[in-house]
């Protein structure tokens, strides 16, 4: 029997949003899915993937969700609100700086 917490697994299995950034990598469909209890994978529009490590549960701007860290760029953190939150927006911060909205979540399963 595992003693690891089941962080976020029962809250959502997939997130879809349309990136609108200036770079080719950020424009288009982003599909985030659980790989396992401690890992999410972001599938980018041109086929690349980013691995995200679950840091834990987190509260941001009156919303509860999951805090993730990019496995390659460890100063990049992402906040994914729980399904049904008032604000369904993926947010990011770099080097523990200010949070900013990446995109509205379009489909949460």
Backbone as numpy.savetxt, mean C-alpha at the origin, in Angstrom:
# Nx Ny Nz CAx CAy CAz Cx Cy Cz
1.52 -24.08 15.02 0.68 -22.91 15.02 1.57 -21.66 15.02
1.30 -20.74 14.12 2.09 -19.52 14.00 1.73 -18.52 15.10
2.75 -17.85 15.62 2.51 -16.81 16.61 2.54 -15.43 15.97
2.77 -15.35 14.66 2.79 -14.07 13.96 1.36 -13.55 13.82
1.16 -12.24 14.00 -0.18 -11.69 13.82 -0.61 -11.75 12.36
-1.88 -11.89 12.14 -2.45 -11.92 10.80 -2.76 -10.48 10.39
-1.74 -9.71 10.10 -1.88 -8.28 9.86 -2.46 -8.03 8.48
-3.65 -7.47 8.46 -4.25 -7.01 7.22 -4.81 -8.08 6.30
-4.56 -9.34 6.55 -4.97 -10.37 5.61 -6.49 -10.47 5.47
-7.22 -10.21 6.54 -8.67 -10.33 6.44 -9.31 -8.99 6.07
-8.52 -7.99 5.82 -9.06 -6.67 5.54 -9.18 -6.39 4.05
-8.26 -6.89 3.24 -8.34 -6.69 1.80 -7.32 -7.60 1.14
-7.63 -8.00 -0.05 -6.70 -8.87 -0.77 -6.12 -8.20 -1.99
-6.77 -7.16 -2.49 -6.25 -6.49 -3.68 -6.69 -5.03 -3.69
-5.83 -4.18 -4.21 -6.12 -2.76 -4.36 -5.76 -2.37 -5.78
-6.60 -1.56 -6.38 -6.33 -1.06 -7.72 -6.44 0.45 -7.68
-5.48 1.14 -8.28 -5.61 2.58 -8.47 -4.93 2.97 -9.76
-5.32 4.13 -10.28 -4.74 4.68 -11.49 -3.72 5.73 -11.11
-2.46 5.48 -11.39 -1.43 6.46 -11.12 -1.47 7.57 -12.14
-1.16 8.79 -11.71 -1.20 9.93 -12.64 0.07 10.75 -12.54
1.15 10.15 -12.05 2.41 10.87 -11.90 3.04 11.21 -13.24
4.10 11.98 -13.17 4.75 12.45 -14.40 5.62 11.38 -15.05
6.05 10.38 -14.30 6.90 9.34 -14.87 6.10 8.20 -15.48
6.67 7.56 -16.49 5.99 6.44 -17.15 5.63 5.33 -16.18
6.47 5.09 -15.17 6.24 4.01 -14.21 5.01 4.29 -13.36
4.72 5.57 -13.10 3.62 5.90 -12.19 2.28 6.03 -12.88
2.25 6.24 -14.18 0.98 6.38 -14.89 0.34 5.02 -15.15
-0.96 4.93 -14.99 -1.67 3.71 -15.31 -2.04 2.87 -14.10
-2.47 1.66 -14.38 -3.01 0.75 -13.36 -1.93 0.22 -12.43
-2.17 0.34 -11.14 -1.31 -0.25 -10.10 -2.17 -1.26 -9.35
-1.71 -2.47 -9.28 -2.45 -3.54 -8.63 -1.61 -4.05 -7.46
-2.11 -3.86 -6.24 -1.40 -4.29 -5.04 -2.08 -5.54 -4.50
-1.32 -6.58 -4.23 -1.88 -7.83 -3.72 -1.01 -8.40 -2.62
-1.66 -9.15 -1.72 -0.91 -9.89 -0.70 -0.15 -11.02 -1.36
1.11 -11.15 -1.03 1.88 -12.32 -1.44 1.84 -13.35 -0.32
1.94 -12.85 0.93 1.82 -13.68 2.12 1.50 -12.74 3.28
1.51 -13.26 4.51 1.09 -12.46 5.67 1.93 -11.21 5.89
3.17 -11.25 5.49 4.08 -10.12 5.76 4.54 -9.38 4.50
3.95 -9.70 3.34 4.42 -9.12 2.10 3.28 -8.73 1.18
3.38 -7.55 0.59 2.50 -7.11 -0.50 3.37 -6.93 -1.73
2.79 -7.10 -2.92 3.50 -6.85 -4.17 2.67 -5.86 -4.98
3.36 -4.78 -5.42 2.73 -3.79 -6.30 3.12 -4.13 -7.72
2.12 -4.36 -8.57 2.33 -4.64 -9.99 2.13 -3.33 -10.75
3.20 -2.87 -11.40 3.20 -1.58 -12.09 2.72 -1.72 -13.53
2.34 -0.59 -14.16 1.77 -0.62 -15.51 2.65 -1.28 -16.57
3.96 -1.14 -16.47 4.85 -1.70 -17.51 5.39 -3.08 -17.15
4.78 -3.72 -16.14 5.16 -5.08 -15.80 6.15 -5.21 -14.65
6.72 -4.11 -14.18 7.62 -4.19 -13.05 6.84 -4.51 -11.78
7.56 -4.95 -10.75 6.95 -5.25 -9.45 7.78 -4.62 -8.35
7.10 -4.15 -7.32 7.74 -3.67 -6.10 7.25 -4.52 -4.94
8.19 -5.00 -4.13 7.84 -5.77 -2.95 7.73 -4.83 -1.76
6.66 -4.98 -0.99 6.42 -4.19 0.21 6.35 -5.11 1.42
7.02 -4.72 2.48 7.04 -5.48 3.73 6.05 -4.85 4.70
5.22 -5.67 5.33 4.26 -5.17 6.32 5.01 -4.78 7.58
4.85 -3.51 7.98 5.44 -3.02 9.23 4.46 -3.25 10.38
3.18 -3.03 10.11 2.17 -3.25 11.14 0.94 -2.40 10.92
0.08 -2.39 11.92 -1.14 -1.58 11.89 -0.74 -0.14 12.18
-1.51 0.82 11.63 -1.12 2.22 11.73 -2.36 3.09 11.66
-2.34 4.21 12.36 -3.42 5.20 12.28 -2.88 6.45 11.62
-3.61 6.95 10.63 -3.21 8.16 9.91 -4.46 8.97 9.59
-4.50 10.19 10.04 -5.59 11.12 9.71 -6.96 10.49 9.95
-7.15 9.97 11.15 -8.42 9.36 11.58 -8.78 8.09 10.82
-7.81 7.45 10.21 -8.05 6.18 9.52 -7.07 5.14 10.05
-7.55 3.90 10.14 -6.71 2.78 10.54 -6.40 1.97 9.30
-5.19 1.49 9.21 -4.81 0.70 8.05 -3.50 -0.02 8.28
-2.83 -0.33 7.18 -1.59 -1.09 7.22 -0.44 -0.22 6.75
0.66 -0.25 7.49 1.87 0.47 7.13 2.81 -0.50 6.42
3.25 -0.11 5.23 4.15 -0.93 4.43 5.45 -0.18 4.18
6.52 -0.94 3.93 7.82 -0.35 3.59 8.32 -1.02 2.33
8.80 -0.22 1.38 9.38 -0.75 0.16 10.64 -1.53 0.52
10.78 -2.74 -0.01 11.91 -3.59 0.37 13.24 -3.11 -0.21
13.22 -2.38 -1.31 14.46 -1.87 -1.91 14.78 -0.45 -1.46
13.76 0.36 -1.33 13.92 1.76 -0.91 13.31 1.86 0.48
14.08 1.51 1.50 13.52 1.35 2.84 13.08 2.67 3.49
13.42 3.79 2.90 12.94 5.08 3.42 11.54 5.40 2.90
11.02 4.58 1.97 9.68 4.78 1.41 8.67 3.97 2.21
7.69 4.65 2.78 6.62 3.97 3.51 5.28 4.31 2.89
4.37 3.35 2.96 3.05 3.50 2.36 1.98 3.19 3.38
0.90 3.94 3.35 -0.25 3.69 4.22 -1.42 3.25 3.35
-1.97 2.08 3.67 -3.13 1.53 2.97 -4.28 1.49 3.98
-5.29 2.36 3.83 -6.41 2.35 4.79 -7.23 1.08 4.67
-7.84 0.69 5.79 -8.72 -0.47 5.78 -9.91 -0.22 4.86
-10.40 -1.28 4.26 -11.59 -1.21 3.42 -12.74 -0.60 4.22
-13.43 0.35 3.61 -14.55 1.02 4.27 -14.16 2.29 5.01
-12.88 2.65 5.00 -12.45 3.90 5.64 -13.06 5.09 4.91
-13.23 6.19 5.64 -13.80 7.40 5.04 -12.95 7.88 3.86
-11.65 7.86 4.01 -10.74 8.25 2.93 -10.03 7.01 2.41
-10.32 6.63 1.20 -9.71 5.45 0.59 -8.59 5.91 -0.35
-7.50 6.40 0.25 -6.38 6.92 -0.52 -5.07 6.26 -0.08
-4.29 5.82 -1.05 -2.95 5.32 -0.78 -2.08 6.55 -0.52
-1.37 6.53 0.61 -0.48 7.65 0.94 0.94 7.14 1.11
1.88 8.05 0.94 3.30 7.71 0.98 4.06 8.79 1.75
5.17 8.38 2.35 6.12 9.35 2.91 7.53 8.82 2.65
8.47 9.74 2.62 9.87 9.40 2.39 10.68 9.94 3.55
11.57 9.12 4.09 12.43 9.51 5.22 11.63 10.06 6.40
10.49 9.43 6.68 9.64 9.82 7.81 9.12 11.26 7.69
9.09 11.79 6.47 8.60 13.15 6.24 7.09 13.21 6.22
6.57 14.25 5.59 5.12 14.45 5.52 4.48 13.41 4.60
3.27 12.99 4.96 2.50 12.07 4.13 1.90 12.83 2.95
1.85 12.17 1.78 1.17 12.74 0.63 0.39 11.66 -0.08
-0.70 12.07 -0.72 -1.61 11.13 -1.40 -0.99 10.73 -2.74
-0.95 9.42 -2.98 -0.53 8.91 -4.27 -1.72 8.84 -5.22
-2.82 8.25 -4.72 -4.00 8.09 -5.57 -5.17 7.59 -4.74
-6.37 7.81 -5.27 -7.58 7.23 -4.69 -7.63 5.76 -5.09
-8.05 4.91 -4.16 -8.18 3.49 -4.43 -9.49 3.26 -5.18
-9.43 2.54 -6.29 -10.60 2.35 -7.14 -11.34 1.05 -6.87
-10.63 0.01 -6.50 -11.25 -1.30 -6.31 -10.54 -1.99 -5.16
-11.26 -2.25 -4.10 -10.68 -2.92 -2.95 -11.45 -4.21 -2.74
-10.74 -5.31 -2.73 -11.39 -6.62 -2.58 -10.88 -7.30 -1.33
